[in-house]
Amino acid sequence: MYMKIFLRNFLIVVLSLTASTIITIWLNSIGWQEATTVLIYFLAVFFVATQTQGYIYGILASFLSVVIFNYLFTEPYYTLYVDNPEYFFTFATMLVVSVVTSSFFQKLSIQHQIAIKNQTDLRLLLDVSKQLVENMALHDALYLIQNRLQSEFQTDVFIWMNELSNQEPSLLIGCNHLNRQFEQGISDSLESNEFIKRESNSRKNLFHYFIPVRSKERGEAVLIVCNQNLSKEHTELLKAITALVGVALDRRLFTIKQHESLMQIEQEKLRVQLLSAISHDLRTPLSSMIGSTHTLKEHLMTLDYQVTQQLIESIELDATWLLDSVENILSMMKLQETSLTLSTQMHVVDEIVEEALSTFPSLEATRISTRLPNEVVLFPCDRSLMVKVLINLISNALKFSEKGKPVILNVRKKQQFVIFEVIDEGIGLSDAQKIRVFDRFYSVKSPSSRAGLGLGLSICKSIVEAHHGSIRVLDNLHQGCKFVVTLPMEK
């Protein structure tokens, strides 16, 4: 590379002086004065100074211009002998003016290059800062930064980031795995918190530079640059970039801790709400069951058949309510403690509906009418969870409707979505109730049965959103409610 730069600069000197000499010979042939010759060589020196790198080429052009002027344009011609002492003053003036002018232009050129480099570095820092601010996902920002640095330095750049949380494992950007040299360099860089330079084991004259990125608490990441010779300016630039990344890591760690604190508060709130629900709502059916069983135990022989049947039915209803409530509590605890993991496969709509309806007693099933698409509709879902959603929605519709009133399950396809609608003619919901109906532990009292714990619709919402769908409640045209579940037909 250095040889190419030398040859380019030397070629500029030769071509400039050659062109100046040809022009000067032509001007002399038509009678132009000697002063014009001197100015033309001055211009050649100016041109060399502005187009080459380093002082040496401008000085070389100055010296050669004096030699050429003496050889071709002073008597005796075509020799370096000088018979007129005044020419020594002319030569000295040409040389001094040429050298000073060349040095001045070279300094201007250097300052211009420094200004361009500073502007480029500033733009790079601004871009890095912008990417760190605008990208909510730190991983995405680091990928963009790695690509930008690799393009800027025209060399391999890697970023290693430590595990920030259980949900955010360690990350390696730029390659698939680390060799032993990289692992040792990362470890040493984080331990010393210093810039480290290591010679590559695989290639001569190649070095690996490890720049640690630290948050306020600990070493979190390392920027790795592979280069033959990293300048001091580039080193300082990379340190500034790692400082920006460190600030972003601090912000990310703070966000993680804040999220964990909010999750702990939410879990504690859920625990208190569950204890309240268990101590209050579950006590009533248990007390009723104990009372009914005590009555049967003490007066079984004296009770008539109709009263006995009523007590048994009451126990069965209370037991069923308790079972549903416990299942909802367990489902909510599972959703709260861990992220919902779906076992997603393509399923036929008719099969999902059929499985959901099969769980209802025959008496209730006669009240449910279905409207299904004429064509076979496939959509991705976790079968057991989607069946649970339909069961909860249909159960609510039956619960809040008068006996004998129909409940409609309407399924239709619209563009790239499948839509489930559960429609009842029950008591309906007010606008205020519609806003809160999917909140956890919010329940609406049914005129015909005991109010639930208020978990069913909240569970439905969590399951539907895990499928990248939506659920909403609308007013039925005449009376009651319409719950609408919209799910994508593609994964």
C-alpha positions as CSV (number, residue, x, y, z in Angstrom):
1,M,0.0,0.0,0.0
2,Y,2.8,2.4,0.9
3,M,4.6,1.6,-2.4
4,K,1.4,2.6,-4.3
5,I,1.2,5.9,-2.5
6,F,4.9,6.6,-3.2
7,L,4.5,5.8,-6.9
8,R,1.4,7.9,-7.2
9,N,3.1,10.9,-5.6
10,F,6.3,10.5,-7.5
11,L,4.3,10.3,-10.8
12,I,2.5,13.5,-10.0
13,V,5.9,15.3,-9.5
14,V,7.3,13.9,-12.8
15,L,4.2,14.7,-14.8
16,S,3.8,18.2,-13.4
17,L,7.4,19.2,-14.1
18,T,7.3,17.6,-17.5
19,A,4.1,19.5,-18.4
20,S,5.6,22.8,-17.1
21,T,8.8,22.3,-19.1
22,I,6.9,21.7,-22.3
23,I,4.7,24.8,-21.8
24,T,7.8,26.9,-20.9
25,I,9.7,25.7,-24.0
26,W,6.7,26.7,-26.2
27,L,6.4,30.1,-24.5
28,N,10.1,30.8,-25.0
29,S,9.8,29.9,-28.6
30,I,7.2,32.6,-29.2
31,G,9.2,35.2,-27.2
32,W,7.8,35.3,-23.7
33,Q,10.0,36.7,-21.0
34,E,12.0,34.7,-18.4
35,A,9.8,35.8,-15.5
36,T,6.9,33.8,-17.0
37,T,9.0,30.7,-17.0
38,V,9.6,31.1,-13.2
39,L,5.9,31.6,-12.5
40,I,5.0,28.4,-14.5
41,Y,7.4,26.4,-12.3
42,F,5.9,28.0,-9.2
43,L,2.5,26.8,-10.4
44,A,3.8,23.3,-10.9
45,V,5.2,23.3,-7.3
46,F,1.8,24.5,-6.0
47,F,0.0,21.7,-7.8
48,V,2.4,19.1,-6.5
49,A,2.0,20.4,-2.9
50,T,-1.8,20.2,-3.1
51,Q,-2.0,16.8,-4.7
52,T,0.7,14.8,-2.8
53,Q,1.0,13.6,0.8
54,G,4.0,14.7,2.8
55,Y,6.5,17.6,2.5
56,I,9.2,15.7,0.7
57,Y,7.4,15.7,-2.7
58,G,6.9,19.5,-2.7
59,I,10.5,20.1,-1.7
60,L,11.7,17.6,-4.4
61,A,9.6,19.5,-7.0
62,S,11.1,22.8,-5.9
63,F,14.6,21.5,-6.2
64,L,14.0,19.9,-9.6
65,S,12.3,23.0,-11.0
66,V,15.4,25.0,-10.2
67,V,17.7,22.4,-11.8
68,I,15.5,22.2,-14.9
69,F,15.3,26.0,-15.2
70,N,19.1,26.2,-14.9
71,Y,19.7,23.4,-17.4
72,L,17.3,24.5,-20.1
73,F,16.7,28.2,-19.8
74,T,19.9,29.9,-18.6
75,E,23.1,30.4,-20.5
76,P,25.1,28.3,-21.2
77,Y,22.2,26.1,-22.2
78,Y,22.0,22.3,-21.5
79,T,24.6,22.5,-18.7
80,L,24.4,23.1,-15.0
81,Y,27.2,25.7,-15.2
82,V,26.2,29.3,-14.3
83,D,28.3,32.2,-15.8
84,N,26.1,35.0,-14.4
85,P,26.2,35.4,-10.6
86,E,22.7,37.1,-10.7
87,Y,21.2,33.6,-11.5
88,F,22.3,32.3,-8.1
89,F,20.0,34.8,-6.5
90,T,17.2,33.8,-8.9
91,F,17.8,30.1,-8.1
92,A,17.9,30.8,-4.4
93,T,14.7,32.8,-4.6
94,M,12.9,30.2,-6.6
95,L,13.9,27.4,-4.2
96,V,13.0,29.4,-1.1
97,V,9.6,30.5,-2.5
98,S,8.8,27.0,-3.8
99,V,9.7,25.3,-0.5
100,V,7.8,27.8,1.6
101,T,4.8,27.7,-0.7
102,S,4.9,23.9,-0.8
103,S,5.1,23.7,3.0
104,F,2.1,26.1,3.4
105,F,-0.1,24.2,1.0
106,Q,0.9,20.9,2.6
107,K,-0.1,22.2,6.0
108,L,-3.4,23.4,4.5
109,S,-3.9,19.9,3.0
110,I,-3.2,18.2,6.3
111,Q,-5.6,20.5,8.2
112,H,-8.2,19.8,5.6
113,Q,-7.7,16.1,5.9
114,I,-7.9,16.4,9.7
115,A,-11.1,18.4,9.4
116,I,-12.6,15.8,7.1
117,K,-11.6,12.9,9.5
118,N,-13.0,14.8,12.5
119,Q,-16.2,15.3,10.6
120,T,-16.4,11.6,9.7
121,D,-15.6,10.5,13.3
122,L,-18.3,12.9,14.6
123,R,-20.8,11.6,12.1
124,L,-20.0,8.0,13.1
125,L,-20.4,8.9,16.8
126,L,-23.7,10.6,16.1
127,D,-24.9,7.6,14.1
128,V,-24.0,5.2,16.9
129,S,-25.7,7.4,19.5
130,K,-28.8,7.6,17.3
131,Q,-28.9,3.8,16.8
132,L,-28.6,3.2,20.5
133,V,-31.4,5.7,21.3
134,E,-33.8,4.8,18.5
135,N,-33.6,1.0,18.7
136,M,-35.5,-0.2,21.7
137,A,-33.8,-3.6,21.3
138,L,-30.2,-3.3,22.3
139,H,-29.3,-6.4,20.3
140,D,-30.6,-4.7,17.1
141,A,-28.6,-1.6,17.8
142,L,-25.4,-3.6,18.3
143,Y,-25.9,-5.4,15.0
144,L,-26.2,-2.0,13.2
145,I,-23.1,-0.7,15.0
146,Q,-21.0,-3.7,14.1
147,N,-22.0,-3.4,10.4
148,R,-21.2,0.3,10.4
149,L,-17.8,-0.1,12.1
150,Q,-16.9,-3.0,9.7
151,S,-17.7,-0.7,6.8
152,E,-15.9,2.2,8.3
153,F,-12.6,0.4,9.1
154,Q,-12.8,-2.1,6.2
155,T,-11.9,-4.9,8.5
156,D,-13.5,-7.6,10.7
157,V,-15.3,-6.3,13.8
158,F,-16.9,-8.4,16.5
159,I,-19.0,-7.6,19.5
160,W,-19.4,-9.9,22.5
161,M,-22.0,-9.1,25.1
162,N,-22.4,-10.8,28.5
163,E,-25.7,-12.2,29.7
164,L,-27.9,-9.4,31.0
165,S,-30.7,-11.5,32.3
166,N,-32.2,-15.0,32.0
167,Q,-34.2,-13.8,29.0
168,E,-31.2,-12.1,27.3
169,P,-28.3,-14.6,27.1
170,S,-24.8,-13.7,26.0
171,L,-24.5,-12.5,22.4
172,L,-21.8,-12.7,19.8
173,I,-22.1,-10.5,16.7
174,G,-19.9,-10.9,13.6
175,C,-19.0,-14.6,13.9
176,N,-20.6,-17.9,15.1
177,H,-18.2,-18.8,17.9
178,L,-15.0,-17.6,19.7
179,N,-11.7,-19.3,19.5
180,R,-9.4,-19.6,22.5
181,Q,-7.4,-16.5,21.7
182,F,-10.6,-14.4,21.5
183,E,-11.9,-15.9,24.8
184,Q,-8.7,-15.2,26.6
185,G,-8.5,-11.6,25.1
186,I,-12.1,-10.9,26.2
187,S,-11.4,-12.3,29.7
188,D,-8.2,-10.2,30.1
189,S,-9.8,-7.1,28.8
190,L,-12.8,-7.3,31.2
191,E,-10.5,-8.2,34.1
192,S,-8.1,-5.3,33.6
193,N,-10.7,-2.9,32.2
194,E,-8.0,-1.8,29.7
195,F,-7.5,-1.7,26.0
196,I,-5.6,-4.8,24.9
197,K,-3.6,-5.5,21.8
198,R,-2.8,-9.1,20.8
199,E,-1.0,-10.5,17.8
200,S,-3.1,-13.0,15.8
201,N,-2.0,-16.6,16.0
202,S,-3.3,-17.4,12.5
203,R,-1.9,-14.4,10.4
204,K,1.3,-12.5,10.5
205,N,1.2,-8.7,10.9
206,L,-2.5,-8.9,12.1
207,F,-3.5,-7.8,15.5
208,H,-6.7,-8.2,17.6
209,Y,-7.7,-5.1,19.6
210,F,-10.0,-5.7,22.6
211,I,-11.8,-2.6,23.9
212,P,-14.0,-3.3,27.0
213,V,-17.5,-1.9,27.3
214,R,-18.4,-1.4,31.0
215,S,-21.5,-0.5,32.8
216,K,-21.4,1.1,36.2
217,E,-21.6,-2.3,37.9
218,R,-19.5,-4.7,35.8
219,G,-17.9,-5.5,32.5
220,E,-20.7,-6.3,30.1
221,A,-19.3,-6.3,26.5
222,V,-16.1,-6.2,24.5
223,L,-15.5,-4.7,21.1
224,I,-13.0,-6.7,19.0
225,V,-11.3,-5.1,16.0
226,C,-8.9,-7.1,13.7
227,N,-6.4,-4.7,12.0
228,Q,-2.8,-4.5,10.9
229,N,-2.2,-1.2,12.6
230,L,-4.8,0.7,14.5
231,S,-3.9,4.4,14.8
232,K,-4.2,6.4,18.0
233,E,-7.1,8.4,16.6
234,H,-9.0,5.3,15.7
235,T,-8.3,3.8,19.1
236,E,-9.7,7.0,20.8
237,L,-12.7,6.8,18.5
238,L,-13.4,3.2,19.4
239,K,-13.1,4.1,23.1
240,A,-15.7,6.8,22.6
241,I,-18.0,4.4,20.9
242,T,-17.7,1.8,23.7
243,A,-18.5,4.6,26.2
244,L,-21.8,5.2,24.3
245,V,-22.5,1.5,24.3
246,G,-21.8,1.4,28.0
247,V,-24.4,4.1,28.7
248,A,-26.9,2.1,26.6
249,L,-26.0,-1.0,28.6
250,D,-26.6,0.9,31.9
251,R,-30.0,2.0,30.6
252,R,-30.9,-1.6,29.5
253,L,-29.8,-3.0,32.9
254,F,-31.9,-0.3,34.6
255,T,-34.9,-1.3,32.5
256,I,-34.4,-5.0,33.3
257,K,-34.3,-4.3,37.0
258,Q,-37.3,-2.0,36.8
259,H,-39.2,-4.7,34.9
260,E,-38.2,-7.3,37.5
261,S,-39.3,-5.0,40.3
262,L,-42.7,-4.4,38.6
263,M,-43.0,-8.2,38.1
264,Q,-42.4,-8.8,41.8
265,I,-45.0,-6.1,42.7
266,E,-47.4,-7.7,40.2
267,Q,-46.8,-11.2,41.6
268,E,-47.3,-9.9,45.2
269,K,-50.5,-8.2,44.1
270,L,-51.7,-11.4,42.5
271,R,-50.8,-13.4,45.6
272,V,-52.9,-11.0,47.8
273,Q,-55.8,-11.1,45.3
274,L,-55.7,-14.9,45.2
275,L,-55.6,-15.2,49.0
276,S,-58.6,-12.8,49.2
277,A,-60.5,-14.7,46.5
278,I,-59.7,-18.1,48.2
279,S,-60.7,-16.8,51.7
280,H,-63.8,-15.1,50.5
281,D,-65.2,-16.6,47.3
282,L,-64.2,-20.2,47.9
283,R,-65.6,-20.2,51.4
284,T,-69.2,-19.7,50.3
285,P,-69.5,-22.9,48.2
286,L,-67.5,-24.9,50.7
287,S,-69.8,-23.8,53.5
288,S,-72.8,-24.7,51.3
289,M,-71.4,-28.1,50.5
290,I,-70.7,-28.8,54.1
291,G,-74.2,-27.7,55.1
292,S,-75.8,-29.9,52.5
293,T,-73.8,-33.0,53.3
294,H,-74.4,-32.5,57.1
295,T,-78.2,-32.3,56.4
296,L,-78.0,-35.5,54.3
297,K,-76.0,-37.2,56.9
298,E,-78.3,-36.3,59.8
299,H,-81.7,-36.5,58.1
300,L,-81.2,-38.9,55.1
301,M,-83.9,-41.3,56.3
302,T,-86.5,-38.6,57.0
303,L,-86.0,-36.4,53.9
304,D,-88.3,-36.9,51.0
305,Y,-86.8,-37.8,47.6
306,Q,-87.2,-34.3,46.0
307,V,-85.4,-32.5,48.8
308,T,-82.6,-35.1,48.7
309,Q,-82.2,-34.5,45.0
310,Q,-82.0,-30.8,45.4
311,L,-79.3,-31.1,48.1
312,I,-77.3,-33.4,45.8
313,E,-77.7,-31.1,42.8
314,S,-76.5,-28.2,45.0
315,I,-73.4,-30.1,46.1
316,E,-72.7,-31.0,42.4
317,L,-73.1,-27.3,41.3
318,D,-70.8,-26.1,44.1
319,A,-68.2,-28.8,43.4
320,T,-68.3,-27.9,39.7
321,W,-67.9,-24.2,40.4
322,L,-64.9,-25.0,42.8
323,L,-63.3,-27.2,40.1
324,D,-63.6,-24.5,37.5
325,S,-62.3,-21.8,39.9
326,V,-59.3,-24.0,40.9
327,E,-58.5,-24.7,37.3
328,N,-58.6,-20.9,36.4
329,I,-56.4,-20.1,39.4
330,L,-53.8,-22.7,38.3
331,S,-54.0,-21.4,34.8
332,M,-53.5,-17.8,35.9
333,M,-50.6,-18.8,38.1
334,K,-48.9,-20.6,35.3
335,L,-49.4,-17.6,32.9
336,Q,-48.1,-15.3,35.6
337,E,-45.0,-17.2,36.6
338,T,-43.7,-18.2,33.2
339,S,-44.1,-16.9,29.6
340,L,-46.8,-18.8,27.7
341,T,-45.2,-21.5,25.5
342,L,-47.3,-22.6,22.6
343,S,-47.3,-25.9,20.9
344,T,-48.5,-24.5,17.6
345,Q,-49.6,-26.6,14.7
346,M,-52.1,-26.2,11.8
347,H,-55.6,-27.3,12.8
348,V,-59.0,-27.4,11.2
349,V,-61.5,-25.0,12.6
350,D,-64.3,-27.6,12.7
351,E,-62.2,-30.0,14.8
352,I,-61.5,-27.3,17.4
353,V,-65.1,-26.3,17.6
354,E,-66.2,-30.0,17.9
355,E,-63.8,-30.7,20.7
356,A,-65.0,-27.6,22.7
357,L,-68.7,-28.4,22.3
358,S,-68.1,-32.0,23.4
359,T,-67.3,-30.8,26.9
360,F,-70.8,-29.5,27.5
361,P,-73.7,-31.6,28.9
362,S,-76.3,-32.6,26.4
363,L,-78.9,-30.2,27.9
364,E,-76.6,-27.2,27.5
365,A,-75.3,-28.3,24.1
366,T,-78.8,-28.1,22.7
367,R,-78.8,-24.4,23.3
368,I,-75.6,-23.9,21.3
369,S,-75.9,-23.4,17.5
370,T,-72.9,-23.2,15.3
371,R,-72.3,-21.5,11.9
372,L,-69.1,-22.8,10.3
373,P,-67.4,-22.0,7.0
374,N,-68.4,-24.2,4.0
375,E,-64.7,-24.7,3.1
376,V,-62.0,-26.3,5.2
377,V,-60.2,-23.5,7.2
378,L,-56.8,-24.2,8.6
379,F,-55.1,-21.9,11.1
380,P,-52.0,-22.2,13.5
381,C,-52.8,-22.6,17.2
382,D,-52.2,-24.5,20.3
383,R,-55.2,-26.9,20.2
384,S,-55.7,-27.4,23.9
385,L,-55.5,-23.6,24.7
386,M,-57.8,-22.6,21.9
387,V,-60.4,-25.2,23.0
388,K,-60.1,-23.6,26.5
389,V,-60.8,-20.2,25.1
390,L,-64.0,-21.4,23.3
391,I,-65.1,-23.3,26.4
392,N,-64.7,-20.2,28.6
393,L,-66.5,-17.9,26.2
394,I,-69.4,-20.3,25.6
395,S,-69.7,-21.1,29.3
396,N,-70.0,-17.4,30.1
397,A,-72.6,-16.9,27.3
398,L,-74.7,-19.8,28.8
399,K,-74.2,-18.5,32.3
400,F,-75.4,-15.0,31.6
401,S,-78.3,-16.0,29.4
402,E,-81.8,-17.1,30.6
403,K,-82.6,-20.8,30.3
404,G,-83.8,-21.7,26.9
405,K,-82.1,-18.7,25.2
406,P,-79.8,-19.7,22.4
407,V,-76.0,-19.1,22.2
408,I,-74.5,-18.8,18.8
409,L,-70.9,-19.8,17.8
410,N,-70.2,-18.2,14.5
411,V,-66.9,-18.9,12.7
412,R,-65.9,-17.1,9.5
413,K,-62.9,-16.4,7.4
414,K,-61.9,-12.8,6.5
415,Q,-58.9,-12.3,4.3
416,Q,-55.9,-13.8,6.2
417,F,-57.8,-14.1,9.5
418,V,-60.2,-16.6,11.1
419,I,-62.8,-15.0,13.3
420,F,-64.7,-16.7,16.2
421,E,-67.8,-15.0,17.4
422,V,-69.7,-16.1,20.6
423,I,-73.1,-14.4,20.7
424,D,-75.6,-14.5,23.5
425,E,-79.0,-12.8,24.4
426,G,-78.2,-12.4,28.0
427,I,-78.1,-9.3,30.3
428,G,-75.4,-7.6,28.3
429,L,-72.6,-5.3,29.6
430,S,-72.5,-1.6,30.2
431,D,-69.8,0.6,28.6
432,A,-67.9,0.7,32.0
433,Q,-68.1,-3.1,32.3
434,K,-66.8,-3.6,28.7
435,I,-63.6,-1.6,29.6
436,R,-62.8,-3.8,32.6
437,V,-64.3,-7.2,31.6
438,F,-60.9,-8.6,30.6
439,D,-59.2,-7.4,33.8
440,R,-58.0,-10.0,36.2
441,F,-60.4,-10.7,39.2
442,Y,-63.1,-8.5,37.6
443,S,-66.5,-10.4,37.5
444,V,-70.1,-9.5,36.7
445,K,-72.8,-11.0,38.8
446,S,-75.0,-13.5,37.0
447,P,-78.8,-13.5,37.8
448,S,-78.9,-17.3,37.6
449,S,-75.7,-18.5,39.2
450,R,-72.9,-17.5,41.6
451,A,-70.3,-14.9,40.3
452,G,-67.0,-16.4,39.4
453,L,-63.5,-15.3,40.4
454,G,-63.1,-13.1,37.4
455,L,-60.2,-15.0,35.8
456,G,-61.8,-16.7,32.8
457,L,-61.8,-13.8,30.3
458,S,-58.4,-12.6,31.5
459,I,-57.0,-16.1,30.7
460,C,-58.7,-16.0,27.3
461,K,-57.1,-12.6,26.5
462,S,-53.6,-13.9,27.5
463,I,-54.0,-17.0,25.3
464,V,-55.4,-15.1,22.3
465,E,-52.6,-12.5,22.5
466,A,-50.0,-15.2,22.7
467,H,-51.4,-16.4,19.3
468,H,-50.8,-12.8,17.9
469,G,-54.6,-12.3,17.8
470,S,-57.1,-10.0,19.5
471,I,-60.3,-10.4,21.6
472,R,-63.0,-7.8,22.1
473,V,-66.5,-7.5,23.3
474,L,-69.4,-5.8,21.4
475,D,-73.1,-5.3,22.0
476,N,-75.4,-7.9,20.3
477,L,-77.8,-6.4,17.8
478,H,-80.9,-7.0,20.0
479,Q,-79.7,-8.0,23.4
480,G,-76.7,-9.5,25.1
481,C,-73.0,-9.5,24.0
482,K,-70.8,-10.6,21.2
483,F,-67.2,-11.7,22.0
484,V,-65.0,-11.6,18.9
485,V,-61.7,-13.5,18.7
486,T,-59.5,-12.7,15.6
487,L,-56.6,-14.9,14.8
488,P,-54.1,-14.9,11.9
489,M,-54.2,-17.9,9.5
490,E,-50.4,-17.9,8.9
491,K,-47.6,-18.5,11.4
